[in-house]
Amino acid sequence: MSRGVGVAEFLTELPTAVVVGFAVITQLGDFWFVSTASVLAYWLGSATPVVGRGLSRERAAMVVGLVVTAAAVTLTLKSIFAFPRPPADEIVAAAAGLPWPVRPFYESVVTGRGYGFPSGHATTAVLVWGGFAWALRVGRARQRYAVAGAVVAVISLARLVLGVHYLIDVVVGTTIATAVLWVALAKLRTPTRLFAFTTVVAAVGVAVGGLTRDTAGAVGLAVGGLLTMWALDGMPAPTRRGGAATAVLGAVSLGTLAAVIVHLTPPDVVVGVLAAVGMGMVLALPLVGERVAEKSGRGNGS
């Protein structure tokens, strides 16, 4: 089945320097970037620099949940449709003329692995940046959603420029993600319900595509989020010291956990368990961080 309508082919004829620029822009929709941004917003809350004013940890937890939802929805739909990506031979060949420090990064971006339909970056961009527009309280809501829409548009364009998706992949991804975002914010409304919904979606992905590192990770993140939010009885109000302590503790603990997963390559089931533990740590760490900051403040007499 061909999904091309000539748009991607036209865009990939742009100068290589422009394409490399879009390779950088597309990181705004990468899992590593949106997960880092959402977790930091959750840990820091209203103490988040520049945009944190009025941000509650509960709303930030919804954004963390939307990151996991984006991964689960993308993996499940890709497994159901199993449509390939556009051929990348010409784009990869263009990398030969790039400076060597840039070449590995560029090649890693334009040689997307897995299926191509729908676009995971477009899906993630709508859910996460739309979630941020809902959660933040900086500026007017219309302005926040306009910024989110612009980010989604640029990321979607970047996927076409890089030649890793057809136009229909991006259109369907943004459409489905918009519907899921509405369900999450208008119907589910709480992080616990969102993680429960995501657990079901991720389980369908395993049923359709089998157990892999990716699907196991998605299930683990969703289940870990569900169990942790269900167990937590509210979260302490974020403070600047507490947020900083939480971020330091999180960087050390999650960094160690990530190193175990990446370097020891455990079985898929173990990856799922570790992902659940990691999500539990993400959501529960503010309790520890705020307690550490409180005791530290008392010890300093402040």
Beta strands, then each sheet from edge to edge (+ up, - down):
end
